[in-house]
Amino acid sequence: MNMGFIGLGRMGSNMVLNLLEHKHRIIGFNRSPEPTRKLAKKGLIPAYSFEELMSKLPKRKIIWLMISAGKPVDDTLKKLVSLLNKDDVVIDGGNSYFKDSMQRYKNLKKKGIHYLDCGTSGGIEGARYGACMMIGGNKKVFKTVEKLFKDMCVKNGYGYMGTSGAGHFVKMVHNGIEYGMMGAINEGFLAVEKHAPTFGTDLKQVCKVYAHGSIVESRLMSWLWDAFQRKDYLEQIACQVPKGETEKEMQKLEKLAEMKVLHEARMMRQRSRKKKGCAQLIATMRNEFGGHAVKKK
């Protein structure tokens, strides 16, 4: 398929490489040109303006957005609207708030433009080798571009979640679960560490076993195991978790449903920034799967 791709950051660039390997024709634009030039060497067709991007696409256009949630998405859509035609498709693969996605769907529908909201999970590794995607919007439109999701995801790793906003809502709940899981892992290792002197326990050995065959085995635990194996890596990371893009969303989610585990996990992150608790392993896991910033000791 032919597709325009806007946003070639950590996630976007790896998604493009995945698509290129699946023989899709991708025209890419990034606000700063260097990622575009770099990917052009791998087969991306470069564009250095929205106008150039559109000129290299067929009459019916498919545009994927992989940019920061909120104002950047709205600003981009304002610029794109005048360049898009009736029946063109815009897919927002970022962490947009689901109510914003519902409003964008309505606004674009008035102009005959289709909008799909796609929650994307799996981190940088997933973006490159097979992600997980949750899609909302018009089901018929979803079917017309389903091959893109199939090629970008692991087997059984994508699905139609429902009408407009459903994809980003399900992804928001996923993020809430993720917060809780990461908080529980961090809390558990702190408990082991507290009593390690009594038993002579090595945390690296604990992580190895948890990550291989245990009930709590998971991709999060595997990423943490990777970190434990790198010499002096953990020793460089402070106990603080820098504020992330999804924290405001998590506050909103707590008002939409009873999610006490999420609330406590979010508070754990906030307390770490006030130096009232250690969330080093949360910071580590975030850095491992998403390249998120960490505080150095």
Phi, psi and omega per residue, in radians:
M1 nan 2.723 3.036
N2 -1.660 2.309 -3.137
M3 -2.607 2.484 2.985
G4 -1.607 2.382 -3.087
F5 -2.186 2.106 -3.115
I6 -1.985 2.067 -3.122
G7 1.917 1.655 -3.035
L8 -1.976 0.811 3.087
G9 -1.414 -2.689 -3.077
R10 -0.994 -0.847 -3.125
M11 -1.322 -0.850 -3.052
G12 -1.048 -0.750 -3.104
S13 -1.132 -0.680 3.125
N14 -1.244 -0.595 3.062
M15 -1.139 -0.679 3.111
V16 -1.115 -0.768 3.114
L17 -1.054 -0.694 3.078
N18 -1.058 -0.833 -3.129
L19 -1.115 -0.708 3.129
L20 -1.095 -0.676 3.105
E21 -1.140 -0.452 3.089
H22 -1.580 0.256 3.002
K23 1.220 0.432 3.022
H24 -1.476 2.632 3.110
R25 -1.673 1.945 -3.024
I26 -2.016 2.203 3.030
I27 -1.828 2.141 -2.994
G28 -2.058 2.520 3.077
F29 -2.328 2.446 3.022
N30 -2.390 2.560 -3.106
R31 -0.982 -0.778 3.003
S32 -1.681 2.358 -2.945
P33 -1.314 -0.338 -3.023
E34 -1.034 -0.787 3.096
P35 -1.058 -0.577 3.110
T36 -1.142 -0.805 3.127
R37 -1.083 -0.713 -3.123
K38 -1.113 -0.784 -3.117
L39 -1.281 -0.419 3.094
A40 -1.061 -0.514 3.110
K41 -1.251 -0.276 -3.131
K42 -1.764 -0.022 3.105
G43 2.095 -0.126 3.052
L44 -1.143 2.450 3.000
I45 -1.533 1.996 -3.016
P46 -1.367 2.591 3.001
A47 -2.427 2.416 -3.072
Y48 -2.019 0.234 3.002
S49 -2.763 2.807 3.088
F50 -1.098 -0.633 -3.139
E51 -1.112 -0.751 3.105
E52 -1.146 -0.682 3.101
L53 -1.000 -0.851 -3.099
M54 -1.142 -0.639 -3.091
S55 -1.167 -0.368 -3.103
K56 -1.699 0.048 3.128
L57 -1.811 2.732 3.091
P58 -1.202 3.124 -3.071
K59 -1.000 -0.870 3.078
R60 -1.554 2.027 -2.985
K61 -1.777 2.501 2.997
I62 -2.091 2.160 -3.106
I63 -2.116 2.193 3.076
W64 -1.823 2.240 3.079
L65 -1.810 2.198 3.065
M66 -2.273 1.197 -3.054
I67 -2.280 2.984 -3.101
S68 -1.053 2.536 -3.123
A69 -1.191 2.838 3.055
G70 1.554 -2.325 -3.047
K71 -1.004 -0.710 3.121
P72 -0.981 -0.655 3.116
V73 -1.188 -0.801 -3.134
D74 -1.109 -0.733 3.131
D75 -1.103 -0.707 3.136
T76 -1.156 -0.755 3.141
L77 -1.106 -0.644 3.103
K78 -1.057 -0.695 3.136
K79 -1.277 -0.563 -3.071
L80 -1.373 -0.577 -2.998
V81 -0.915 -0.754 -3.102
S82 -1.239 -0.258 -3.107
L83 -1.776 -0.149 -3.104
L84 -1.686 2.729 3.130
N85 -1.978 2.919 3.069
K86 -0.996 2.380 3.124
D87 1.420 -0.007 3.013
D88 -1.189 2.768 -3.056
V89 -2.150 2.253 3.023
V90 -1.970 2.248 3.108
I91 -2.032 2.110 3.105
D92 -1.708 1.835 -3.090
G93 -1.661 0.142 -3.102
G94 -1.578 -2.816 -3.067
N95 -1.714 0.737 -3.120
S96 -1.119 2.572 3.059
Y97 -1.220 2.370 -2.976
F98 -1.063 -0.587 3.120
K99 -1.206 -0.599 3.042
D100 -1.106 -0.713 3.131
S101 -1.117 -0.688 3.113
M102 -1.093 -0.696 3.127
Q103 -1.222 -0.694 3.104
R104 -1.115 -0.680 3.081
Y105 -1.000 -0.823 -3.129
K106 -1.122 -0.765 -3.115
N107 -1.098 -0.759 -3.113
L108 -1.297 -0.559 3.129
K109 -1.060 -0.613 3.114
K110 -1.061 -0.452 -3.136
K111 -1.746 0.093 3.119
G112 1.391 0.225 -3.131
I113 -1.731 2.375 -3.124
H114 -1.565 2.548 -3.118
Y115 -2.366 2.140 3.059
L116 -1.958 2.353 3.050
D117 -1.774 2.223 -3.020
C118 -2.226 1.922 3.011
G119 -1.375 2.256 -3.052
T120 -2.035 2.249 3.132
S121 -2.277 2.858 3.107
G122 2.099 -0.112 3.114
G123 1.209 -2.972 -3.106
I124 -1.095 -0.704 3.130
E125 -1.099 -0.743 3.108
G126 -1.133 -0.709 3.112
A127 -1.015 -0.630 -3.084
R128 -1.410 -0.724 -2.965
Y129 -2.055 -0.033 3.119
G130 2.523 1.900 -3.050
A131 -1.706 -2.986 3.037
C132 -2.242 2.257 -3.042
M133 -2.347 2.437 -3.138
M134 -2.108 2.056 -2.936
I135 -2.037 2.369 3.075
G136 -2.181 2.748 3.134
G137 2.299 -2.824 3.137
N138 -1.177 2.173 -3.042
K139 -1.146 -0.622 3.128
K140 -1.125 -0.681 3.106
V141 -1.170 -0.743 3.068
F142 -0.942 -0.771 -3.116
K143 -1.101 -0.600 -3.102
T144 -1.206 -0.422 -3.119
V145 -2.046 0.239 -3.043
E146 -1.007 -0.561 -3.126
K147 -1.019 -0.607 3.104
L148 -1.047 -0.822 -3.134
F149 -1.146 -0.718 -3.137
K150 -1.065 -0.765 -3.108
D151 -1.254 -0.491 -3.072
M152 -1.520 -0.208 -2.998
C153 -2.014 2.821 2.984
V154 -1.203 2.885 3.118
K155 -0.994 2.287 -3.111
N156 1.101 0.350 -3.055
G157 -1.691 0.170 3.070
Y158 -2.419 2.788 3.114
G159 -2.920 2.716 3.066
Y160 -1.471 2.091 -3.020
M161 -1.644 -0.274 -3.134
G162 2.403 -2.824 -3.048
T163 -1.193 3.123 -3.061
S164 -0.828 2.273 -3.140
G165 1.681 -0.351 -3.053
A166 -1.117 -0.669 -3.130
G167 -1.086 -0.829 -3.124
H168 -1.296 -0.487 3.066
F169 -1.183 -0.828 3.133
V170 -1.092 -0.645 3.089
K171 -1.167 -0.633 3.106
M172 -1.108 -0.737 3.081
V173 -1.121 -0.716 3.058
H174 -0.959 -0.774 3.131
N175 -1.099 -0.635 3.097
G176 -1.127 -0.726 3.073
I177 -1.099 -0.736 3.123
E178 -1.037 -0.774 3.096
Y179 -0.970 -0.825 -3.102
G180 -1.118 -0.758 3.139
M181 -1.106 -0.781 3.141
M182 -1.141 -0.675 3.101
G183 -1.114 -0.717 -3.137
A184 -1.157 -0.712 3.104
I185 -1.088 -0.821 3.136
N186 -1.049 -0.804 -3.119
E187 -1.088 -0.743 -3.134
G188 -1.113 -0.756 -3.141
F189 -1.188 -0.556 3.059
L190 -1.123 -0.647 3.115
A191 -1.152 -0.768 3.110
V192 -1.102 -0.774 -3.108
E193 -1.069 -0.683 -3.123
K194 -1.044 -0.666 -3.073
H195 -1.807 0.102 3.140
A196 -1.014 -0.688 3.137
P197 -1.058 -0.547 -3.140
T198 -1.141 -0.720 -3.038
F199 -1.821 -0.183 -3.042
G200 1.225 0.650 -3.060
T201 -1.433 2.406 3.082
D202 -1.748 2.054 -3.098
L203 -1.057 -0.552 3.124
K204 -1.102 -0.691 3.107
Q205 -1.183 -0.637 3.076
V206 -1.070 -0.825 -3.123
C207 -1.098 -0.725 3.139
K208 -0.998 -0.810 -3.088
V209 -1.247 -0.769 3.097
Y210 -1.000 -0.602 -3.038
A211 -1.478 -0.064 -3.071
H212 -2.320 1.594 3.010
G213 1.635 -0.121 3.141
S214 -1.371 2.912 3.081
I215 -1.103 -0.530 -3.119
V216 -1.621 0.157 3.051
E217 -0.996 2.398 -3.097
S218 -2.894 3.005 3.061
R219 -1.126 -0.615 3.098
L220 -1.052 -0.785 -3.137
M221 -1.168 -0.617 3.109
S222 -1.146 -0.725 3.091
W223 -1.113 -0.674 3.115
L224 -1.151 -0.674 3.089
W225 -1.085 -0.701 3.064
D226 -1.006 -0.740 -3.119
A227 -1.151 -0.719 -3.140
F228 -1.092 -0.477 -3.093
Q229 -1.430 -0.242 -3.133
R230 -1.525 2.146 -3.047
K231 -1.022 2.212 3.052
D232 1.121 0.142 -3.101
Y233 -1.165 -0.897 -3.096
L234 -1.132 -0.572 -3.120
E235 -1.106 -0.319 -3.104
Q236 -1.568 -0.213 -3.021
I237 -1.711 2.260 3.134
A238 -1.334 3.004 -3.104
C239 -1.348 -0.142 -3.038
Q240 -1.535 2.502 3.025
V241 -1.831 1.928 3.097
P242 -0.988 2.568 -3.106
K243 -1.101 2.304 -3.089
G244 -1.811 2.965 -3.085
E245 -1.112 -0.484 -2.985
T246 -1.642 -0.046 -3.020
E247 -1.129 -0.671 3.095
K248 -1.125 -0.679 3.081
E249 -1.062 -0.694 -3.112
M250 -1.136 -0.627 3.061
Q251 -1.078 -0.724 3.114
K252 -1.160 -0.677 3.141
L253 -1.111 -0.655 3.121
E254 -1.060 -0.435 3.108
K255 -1.504 -0.305 -3.105
L256 -1.586 -0.372 -3.110
A257 -2.702 2.798 3.110
E258 -1.393 1.862 -3.095
M259 -2.365 1.303 -3.074
K260 -1.183 -0.618 3.114
V261 -1.123 -0.753 3.088
L262 -1.033 -0.795 -3.112
H263 -1.016 -0.827 -3.112
E264 -1.150 -0.653 3.122
A265 -1.152 -0.665 3.112
R266 -1.189 -0.704 3.099
M267 -1.111 -0.596 3.105
M268 -1.037 -0.731 3.120
R269 -1.154 -0.757 -3.140
Q270 -1.119 -0.750 3.138
R271 -1.090 -0.581 -3.135
S272 -1.114 -0.568 -3.138
R273 -1.310 -0.334 3.075
K274 -1.711 0.149 3.134
K275 1.038 0.663 3.106
K276 -1.932 0.356 3.130
G277 2.958 2.761 -3.105
C278 -1.841 2.188 3.099
A279 -2.176 0.670 -3.081
Q280 -0.992 -0.723 -3.064
L281 -1.293 -0.464 3.015
I282 -1.147 -0.820 3.107
A283 -1.038 -0.692 -3.139
T284 -1.116 -0.849 -3.132
M285 -1.088 -0.707 3.125
R286 -1.087 -0.717 3.119
N287 -1.158 -0.653 -3.106
E288 -1.178 -0.847 -3.033
F289 -1.537 -0.445 -3.050
G290 -2.175 -0.040 -3.088
G291 1.208 0.355 -3.121
H292 -1.179 2.639 -3.094
A293 -1.096 2.616 3.026
V294 -2.224 2.710 2.998
K295 -1.492 2.306 3.098
K296 -1.529 2.546 3.087
K297 -1.192 nan nan
